[in-house]
Amino acid sequence: MSPQAVDIESFILTAVLGGRLRPGTRLGEMQLAELFRVSRTKVREALVRLETRGIVTVSPRRGWYVVEPSAEEAQEAFHARKIVETGLLLAAGRIAPEAIAALKHHLEVERRSLDGDDISARTCLLGDFHIHLADLLGNRLVTEVVRDLTARTTLISMLYQPKDKAEESSHDHADIVAALERGDFAAAAALMSAHIDHVEAGLDLSARPDPLAGLRDAFFLDPDAAAPPDPQPASPAPSPYPDQHGDNDP
């Protein structure tokens, strides 16, 4: 992969949208530079741009991390999405038949993903519906805003969503496309608003993210247990030296 061809910013954003980069993931400059075969300066420039977009954050002497949105930030992100996405639909006025066909094709791929085991692909498709819709309505600036907001709400869902809502979201998407096909943009906007409300309602914003989740999984520990079980002691290795005591010694 050549330095000219790589777009580190897009790689990271796509991984976030697909649920492959979790909140709090450390993004080491040196490791990314080695992975993409670019200079650390190029990596840092990409991370700074992502910081301005609210996707990563930097901590002094600790480095770069994927953001971990708070409950308040989660509410703000979903509120912003409602304003932007419903406003886009109300302002559109018309949508080309080719755009409807493209959205229907996307819905078919979404439905197939519901039957599979690739959660990352499913997450990416559900988020990409909103980006794809904004793009098909022809406003590139709004598309970029929707992309960034969708990335943030994907991270929020990883932290606060207790169960999978993929099938419900896909049904909501189908209803929105049906309203657009009828030319009823007011109904499409109302359905979009309700859809975003449904997603937000499925979050448990009272829950605090568990910073030890990775270690708990590694050690097979129950997060609700009061204390971890005592580990089983390993059997001592046999001594390489002969016994210095007589056979009658205990």
C-alpha positions as CSV (number, residue, x, y, z in Angstrom):
1,M,0.0,0.0,0.0
2,S,1.7,3.2,-1.1
3,P,1.6,6.5,0.8
4,Q,-0.1,8.1,-2.2
5,A,-2.9,5.6,-2.2
6,V,-3.8,5.3,1.5
7,D,-6.4,7.5,3.2
8,I,-5.9,6.8,6.9
9,E,-8.8,9.1,7.8
10,S,-11.2,7.1,5.7
11,F,-9.9,3.8,6.9
12,I,-10.4,4.7,10.6
13,L,-13.8,6.3,10.0
14,T,-15.0,3.2,8.0
15,A,-13.8,0.9,10.8
16,V,-15.7,3.0,13.3
17,L,-18.9,2.9,11.2
18,G,-18.5,-0.9,10.8
19,G,-18.2,-1.4,14.6
20,R,-14.7,-2.8,14.2
21,L,-13.0,0.0,16.2
22,R,-14.6,0.2,19.6
23,P,-14.8,3.3,21.9
24,G,-11.6,3.8,23.8
25,T,-9.4,1.9,21.3
26,R,-5.8,3.3,21.4
27,L,-4.5,4.5,18.0
28,G,-0.7,4.5,18.2
29,E,1.0,6.8,15.7
30,M,4.0,4.5,15.3
31,Q,1.8,1.4,14.7
32,L,-0.4,3.2,12.2
33,A,2.6,4.6,10.4
34,E,4.1,1.1,10.1
35,L,0.8,-0.5,9.1
36,F,0.0,2.0,6.3
37,R,3.7,2.6,5.4
38,V,3.5,6.3,5.8
39,S,5.3,8.8,8.0
40,R,4.1,9.6,11.5
41,T,3.5,13.1,10.3
42,K,0.8,11.8,7.9
43,V,-0.7,9.7,10.6
44,R,-0.9,12.7,13.0
45,E,-2.4,14.9,10.3
46,A,-5.2,12.3,9.8
47,L,-5.8,11.9,13.5
48,V,-6.0,15.7,14.0
49,R,-8.7,15.9,11.3
50,L,-10.6,13.1,12.9
51,E,-10.3,14.9,16.3
52,T,-12.0,18.0,14.8
53,R,-14.8,15.7,13.5
54,G,-15.3,14.3,17.0
55,I,-14.2,10.7,16.2
56,V,-10.9,10.5,18.1
57,T,-9.4,12.3,21.1
58,V,-5.8,12.8,22.3
59,S,-4.6,12.6,25.9
60,P,-1.3,14.1,26.9
61,R,1.5,11.5,27.4
62,R,-1.0,8.7,26.6
63,G,-1.8,9.2,22.9
64,W,-4.8,9.0,20.6
65,Y,-8.0,7.1,21.3
66,V,-11.3,6.5,19.7
67,V,-13.8,8.7,21.6
68,E,-16.0,7.3,24.4
69,P,-19.1,9.6,24.2
70,S,-20.9,10.4,27.5
71,A,-24.6,10.0,28.0
72,E,-25.0,13.8,27.5
73,E,-23.0,13.7,24.3
74,A,-25.2,10.7,23.1
75,Q,-28.4,12.7,23.5
76,E,-26.8,15.7,21.7
77,A,-25.7,13.4,18.8
78,F,-29.1,11.9,18.3
79,H,-30.8,15.3,18.5
80,A,-28.4,16.6,15.9
81,R,-29.2,13.7,13.6
82,K,-32.9,14.3,13.9
83,I,-32.5,18.0,12.9
84,V,-30.1,17.3,10.0
85,E,-31.8,14.2,8.5
86,T,-35.4,15.3,8.8
87,G,-34.5,18.7,7.5
88,L,-32.8,17.2,4.5
89,L,-35.9,15.1,3.6
90,L,-38.3,18.1,4.0
91,A,-36.0,20.3,1.8
92,A,-35.5,17.6,-0.9
93,G,-38.9,17.9,-2.7
94,R,-38.0,15.2,-5.2
95,I,-35.9,12.1,-5.6
96,A,-34.9,10.4,-8.8
97,P,-36.3,6.9,-9.7
98,E,-32.6,5.7,-9.9
99,A,-32.1,6.8,-6.3
100,I,-35.1,4.9,-5.1
101,A,-33.8,1.8,-7.0
102,A,-30.4,2.2,-5.3
103,L,-32.0,2.5,-1.9
104,K,-34.1,-0.6,-2.5
105,H,-31.0,-2.5,-3.5
106,H,-29.3,-1.3,-0.2
107,L,-32.3,-2.6,1.7
108,E,-32.0,-6.0,0.1
109,V,-28.3,-6.2,1.2
110,E,-29.4,-5.1,4.7
111,R,-32.0,-7.8,4.9
112,R,-29.5,-10.5,3.8
113,S,-27.0,-9.3,6.5
114,L,-29.7,-9.9,9.2
115,D,-29.4,-13.6,8.5
116,G,-25.6,-13.7,8.7
117,D,-23.2,-13.7,11.6
118,D,-21.1,-10.7,10.4
119,I,-22.1,-8.1,13.0
120,S,-19.6,-5.6,11.7
121,A,-21.0,-5.8,8.2
122,R,-24.5,-5.4,9.5
123,T,-23.6,-2.4,11.6
124,C,-21.9,-0.8,8.7
125,L,-24.9,-1.4,6.3
126,L,-27.4,0.0,8.8
127,G,-25.3,3.2,9.3
128,D,-24.5,3.5,5.7
129,F,-28.2,3.7,4.8
130,H,-28.4,7.2,6.2
131,I,-25.1,8.3,4.5
132,H,-26.3,6.7,1.2
133,L,-29.7,8.5,1.5
134,A,-28.1,11.9,2.1
135,D,-25.7,11.3,-0.8
136,L,-28.5,10.3,-3.2
137,L,-30.4,13.5,-2.3
138,G,-27.5,15.4,-3.7
139,N,-26.1,17.5,-0.9
140,R,-22.4,16.6,-0.4
141,L,-21.9,18.9,2.7
142,V,-24.9,17.4,4.5
143,T,-23.6,13.9,3.5
144,E,-20.3,14.6,5.3
145,V,-22.2,15.8,8.4
146,V,-24.4,12.7,8.4
147,R,-21.4,10.5,8.0
148,D,-19.7,12.0,11.1
149,L,-22.9,12.0,13.2
150,T,-23.5,8.3,12.2
151,A,-20.0,7.4,13.3
152,R,-20.6,9.0,16.6
153,T,-23.9,7.3,17.2
154,T,-22.3,4.0,16.2
155,L,-19.8,4.4,19.0
156,I,-22.6,5.4,21.3
157,S,-24.6,2.2,20.5
158,M,-21.5,0.1,21.3
159,L,-21.4,1.7,24.7
160,Y,-25.0,2.0,25.7
161,Q,-27.1,-0.4,23.5
162,P,-27.9,-3.5,25.6
163,K,-29.3,-5.6,22.7
164,D,-29.3,-5.8,19.0
165,K,-31.9,-3.6,17.2
166,A,-30.8,-4.4,13.7
167,E,-34.1,-5.9,12.4
168,E,-36.2,-3.1,13.8
169,S,-33.9,-0.5,12.2
170,S,-34.0,-2.2,8.8
171,H,-37.8,-2.2,8.9
172,D,-37.8,1.5,9.7
173,H,-35.5,2.1,6.7
174,A,-37.9,0.2,4.4
175,D,-40.8,2.4,5.6
176,I,-38.8,5.5,4.9
177,V,-38.0,4.4,1.4
178,A,-41.6,3.5,0.7
179,A,-42.7,7.0,1.7
180,L,-40.1,8.5,-0.6
181,E,-41.3,6.3,-3.4
182,R,-44.8,7.7,-2.9
183,G,-43.3,11.2,-3.0
184,D,-44.5,11.9,0.6
185,F,-41.4,13.7,2.0
186,A,-43.3,14.9,5.1
187,A,-44.1,11.3,6.0
188,A,-40.5,10.2,5.2
189,A,-39.2,13.0,7.6
190,A,-41.7,11.9,10.3
191,L,-40.6,8.3,9.9
192,M,-37.0,9.3,10.1
193,S,-37.6,11.2,13.3
194,A,-39.4,8.3,14.8
195,H,-36.7,5.9,13.7
196,I,-33.9,8.0,15.4
197,D,-36.1,8.2,18.5
198,H,-36.5,4.4,18.5
199,V,-32.7,3.9,18.3
200,E,-32.1,6.3,21.1
201,A,-34.8,4.8,23.2
202,G,-33.1,1.4,22.9
203,L,-30.0,2.8,24.7
204,D,-29.4,2.4,28.4
205,L,-27.9,5.9,29.0
206,S,-27.9,5.2,32.8
207,A,-25.2,2.5,32.2
208,R,-21.6,3.5,32.7
209,P,-19.1,2.0,30.2
210,D,-17.0,-0.7,31.8
211,P,-13.3,0.2,31.4
212,L,-12.3,-3.3,32.4
213,A,-14.6,-5.1,29.9
214,G,-11.6,-6.3,27.8
215,L,-9.8,-7.8,30.8
216,R,-13.0,-9.3,32.2
217,D,-13.5,-11.2,28.9
218,A,-9.8,-12.3,28.9
219,F,-10.1,-13.8,32.4
220,F,-13.7,-15.1,31.9
221,L,-15.0,-13.0,34.8
222,D,-18.6,-12.3,35.6
223,P,-19.1,-8.4,35.7
224,D,-21.8,-8.9,38.4
225,A,-19.7,-11.1,40.7
226,A,-18.6,-9.4,43.9
227,A,-15.0,-10.8,43.7
228,P,-13.2,-13.0,41.2
229,P,-12.9,-16.7,42.0
230,D,-9.6,-17.9,43.4
231,P,-7.4,-19.2,40.6
232,Q,-6.5,-22.9,40.7
233,P,-2.9,-23.3,41.6
234,A,-0.7,-24.8,38.9
235,S,0.9,-28.2,39.7
236,P,4.5,-27.7,40.8
237,A,7.0,-28.8,38.2
238,P,9.1,-31.9,39.2
239,S,12.5,-31.1,40.6
240,P,15.4,-31.9,38.3
241,Y,17.5,-32.9,41.4
242,P,17.4,-36.2,43.2
243,D,15.7,-36.4,46.6
244,Q,18.3,-35.7,49.3
245,H,16.3,-37.4,52.0
246,G,16.0,-41.1,52.9
247,D,13.0,-43.2,51.9
248,N,11.7,-43.1,55.5
249,D,11.4,-39.3,55.6
250,P,7.9,-37.9,55.5
